[in-house]
Amino acid sequence: MDTNFFDKVYEIVKQIPKGRVTTYGAIAEKLGAKSSARMVGWAMNAAHNLEDVPAHRVVNRNGLLTGKHHFPTQSMMQDLLQEEGIEVIDDKVIHFKLLFWCP
């Protein structure tokens, strides 16, 4: 586990504006590690106890809430997104392309 890489991921995630989402792959690409989306996922799995890292704003490339299982409850990721005005149906961000934030 590369904690330096994880810290870089967290710094990007902290920049995602409220009401917007980004993807594991977009973060990996920003870090110059385009093929490391899975490692970004590992970083996000380890981030759910970090209050200053809005992990709920990171979804897969199709807008699916693939990380929801790593939150304290099954609905917490969706609940946090909906509190920010993001509509989610069947674990998928509605209007994903409009809400996508590119780091």
N, C-alpha and C positions, 0 to 999 in steps of 0.2 A: 504494500500500500504506500503510495507516494503522497505524503501529507502536504508537501509543497504544491503538488498538482491540485490536491483537494482545496488548499487555501486559495489558489488562483481561480478555481471554479467558484468558490464561495464569493469572491470579490466581484465576479461577473454577475452572479445571481442577485447579489445585493443591489445591483444597478437596474434590475428589471422594474419598470414602473408599475404601480398599482393598476390593475385593470388590463394588464398585458401578460403575455406568456412567451416563452421561448422554448427551444428544444435542446435535448442532450447534444445532438449533432452540431447545432449552431454554436453552442458553448465550446465544444471540442475544436471546431474550425477556428473560432476566435483565438484559441490558445495555440494554434498552429499544429494541432494534433487531430486532424480531420477524421482519422480512423479510430479515434478514442472515445466515441460516444458512450460505449459501455463503461469505460472508466469514469466518465462524468456521472453516469448512473450510480456507480458505486459511491462516488462522493456525495451525491444527493441522498442516497440511502443512509449515509452516516450523518446527514445534516439535520435530520428532523428534530433533534433535541437542541439545536442551535437557534435561539429565538430571533437572532438578527439576520438569519438566512431564510428568505421566503421560498422555501423548497416547493411549495404548492404551485408556483408559477412556472415550473419546468415540466414539460409534457413530451410525449414522443413526437416523431415527425409528422404524424397524422392528427395530432391534437388529442390523443388518448391519454387518460390519467393512469398510465402504467405504474406510477410510483405510489398509488394510493394505499397499497398494502403495507407500506412502511410508516404510515401515520398511526397515531394511537387508536383511531377508529376508522372503519372502512369508508365513512362519509366525510371525514375531516378535510381531505384535500378539496373535494367538491364544495363543501360548505365554505371554506376559505376563499375559493375562487368566486363563488356566488356572492359573498359579502363584498367583493370588489366589483360586482356588476357583470361578471363573466357568466354567461349561460352555459350550463353543462347538461347534456342529455345522453343517457346511456354511456356514461364515462367518457364523453367526447366533448371538447370545447366547440360550441357553436360559433360560427364566424371566425374560425381559427386563423385563416389567412389575414383577416383584417386586424386581429388582435396580436398577431405574431410580432415580437420585438427582436430585431437582429442586433446582437451585441457588437 
